[in-house]
Amino acid sequence: MTGVSEASPSYRTGQIAASVGVHPNTIRLYERLGFISPPQRRPNGYRVFTDRHVEQMLVARAILRTEILQADLRRQAFSIITAVGEGDLDQAQELTKRYARTVAGEQQRVAEALGIVRQLLAHEPVPSGQFFLKRHQAADHLGVTIETLRNWERNNLFTVERGPNGYRVYTDDVIRRAKIVRTLRLAHFSLSAVLRLMNQLDRDPETDLTTVIDQPGPDEDIVSVCDRLLTSLEQAARNAEETLVRIERLRALT
């Protein structure tokens, strides 16, 4: 690391923590993880941080501002921060651009999934009796496992009645609902978001998909990132843009 001159602003652990809005322990953790460059120490043992450390912390805060779990985005985010901590800004820039492309791909996947759902909802129902499939047949037809179907049923995404012989029977309506669930789950929407949408569609088939699936209700006590997937991906895209700007600011401090 470049030496700290008398004219260069310098900060102690508590000061840099306050400047970026984190606990001092977070600064120590990021130092141990290699997310920021090792600071110099004064003869009394106090760490000395500079404006470069501030920007490195702000990069980490920016790219991690939204918790994204799908498509390996979290691993990519940590790779960006590690490259910044190592001072490899060219690598950090390329990784951030790759991250942004992955987010854009996820946004496209979501848009396509919602388009498929709209198409499924627009089709006239198949005459009752067209499908009478047992669970294993329905799983084969949908390309999912039997346990996946059980899980969807346990989460009240659809209800499967029993036939005269006692077997659960997947009718045309259940199959179509299962196709909607499968499409949304492949796009990484959470089970609670899918259930919210399915319930609203039962009440109003003309409901706006993007509004309902991205807005958890007040009765949903625990909300995950994939319950607001559209909003989270939009925020992740903005985070990537901010990170690229901060990487350029780091270049100016090098």
N, C-alpha and C positions, 0 to 999 in steps of 0.2 A: 504494500500500500504506500502511496505517496506520503511523505512526511507532512505533518501539520505545521504550517507556518504561523507566526504570531498574528499575521493579518487575516488568516482564514478563520471563519466562524467555527467554533467547536462547542460540543455539547456533552454534558454528562448523561448517564443513563436515564435519569428522571426527566431531564429536559427534552431529550429526543422522544421519549415516550409520550410526554405531554404534547409535543408538537405534531405527532401523528395520531394522537387519540387512542393510545393503547396503554396497558399496564406495563410497568418496567420489566416484569417477568417475561412479557412477550418479546421484548428486545433481546433478553438473554436467550430465550428459546430460539429465536430466529438466528442468533449468532451461532448457537450450537448446531443448528440444522444447516448452516452455510447459506442462509438466505440473504445475509448481509456480509460484507467484507469484515475480516477481523479488525477490530479497532486497535489503535495504539494505546499504550498505557503510560500514564505519568509516573514519575518516581514513587508517588504515594500509592500506586496501584489502581487509581481510578481510570476507567476506560475513557477514551477521548473519541467522540463521534464527530463527523463532519457533515456538510450538506450532502455529500454523496451517500452517506448512510441514511439520511432523511429520504432522499429520492428512492433508494433501494427499498426502504420500508414502505413507501407509498406505492411502489410497483407491486409489492406483495399484497398490500391491502386492496389495491385495485383489482388484480386478477382473481383474488379470492373473495371479493365482495359478495358474489353470488355463488351459493353452493350448488355446483353442477356435478352430477354423478355419472350421467350416461356417456356413452361413446368415448370412454377413457379421457374425458375432458379434465377430470381432476388430476390425473397423472400428468397430462400436458401442462397444466397450470403450475404444478410443482417443478417441472423441468424448466419452465421459463424463469421462475424465481431462483432456482439453483444457478442457472447460467448468469443471471444478473449478479448474484452473490459472488460468483467466480470472476466477474469482470468481463465475461465474454459477451459483449453487447451485440455483436453480429449474430451469434447463435441465438441469443434471447430474442432478437428482432425476428429472425426466421421462425422460431418456435411460436412466437406470438401471432405471426401471419398464418401459420398452420392451424393454430387454435381458432383463429377467426374463421378460417375456411371450414373447420369442423363444425363450429356453431352454425354457420350458414347452411351446412348440409343437414344438420338437425332441424333447423327451421323449415327447410324444404320438405323433410320427411314428415313433419307435423302438418304442413299445409296439404301434402298429398293424402295423408291419413284422413284429415277432415273432409277433403274432397271425396274420398271413397265412401265415408260415412254418409255424406249428402246423397251420393248416388244410390246407396243401399236404401236410404229412407225414401227416396223418390220413386223407387220401383213399387208397382202395385203388388200387394201380397199374393203369394202363390196360393191357389185354392187349398183350403184346409184339407189335410189328408195327403198332400203331395209327399211330405216327408214323415216317416215314422221310424226313426232310427234309434237303436240302442246306444248306450253311452260309448262303447268302443267303436261303433260305426260312425257316430257323430265325431269322435276324436279323429278318426281317419279322414273323414270328409273335410274337417276343418284344418287338419295338419297340426294338431296339438296333442298333448298327452291326456290320458284319462284323468290324471291328477290335476291337470290344469282346469279341466272342466269342473271337477269337484270343487276346486278352489273358487272358481267364478260363481258356482251355485251357492257355496257357503257364504260368499260375500254379497248374496242377493242381487247379482247382476242379471239373473233370469231365474225363472222358476220352472222346474221340469216335473210334469205330472207323471204318475205311474199308469201304465196300461192295465188291461184286465188280468194279465199274467203276473203283475207285480213289478215288472221291469220299468225303469224310467224311460220315457219316450220323448225323443227330441223331435218336435214338430217343425213345420216350416217357419213359424214365427220365432221359435226358440233358436233355430239355426241362424236366422237373419240377425237376431240380437247377439248371438255368439260371434258372428262375423264382425259386427260393429266393435264388440269388446276386443276381439283379437287385433283388429286394425289399430285401435287406440293404444293397446298395450305394446304393440310392436313399435309405436312411435314414442314409447316411454312415458305415457301418461300414467299416473298412479291409479290404483284401484279405487281410491276414494273419489278422484276426479271423474273416472269413468262412471261410477255409481251415481254421482251427482248429475251427470249428463243423462244417464238412462232414466233416472227418476223424473227429471224435468221433461224429457221427451214423452214419457207416459202421460204427463199432465198436459203438455202442449207440443204436438209433433212439429209445429212451425217454429220452435224455439231457436234462438241464435246460438249455434254451436260454440263459436269462439268465446262468446261472453260467458256462458254457463260453465264451460269446462275449465276456465281460467280464473274463476272467482269463487273460492271456498265460502261457504255460508257461515253465519255467526255461530251455528251449532257445531261446527267442526273444531273441536278443541285442539287437536294436534294437526298442524299443517306442514307438509313437507314441500321441498322444492318442486317436485313433480306434480303437486296439486296446483301449482301456478306455472306450468311448464312454459306457456307462451311468454309470460312476463319475464321468467327467469332467463330464457334464451335471448330475449331482447336486451336484458341487462348485461348478459355475458358478452354480447356483441359490443356494447358500449364500453365494457371493461377492457376489452381487447384494444379498442381505439385509444382509450386513455393510457393503457400500458405502452403502446407504441410512442405516444407523445413523451411519456416519462423516460423511456429509453433514450430518446434524443436529448432530453435534458441531462441525463447521465453522461452522455458523450461530451457535452459541453463542460462537465465538471472533471473529466478525466485528464 
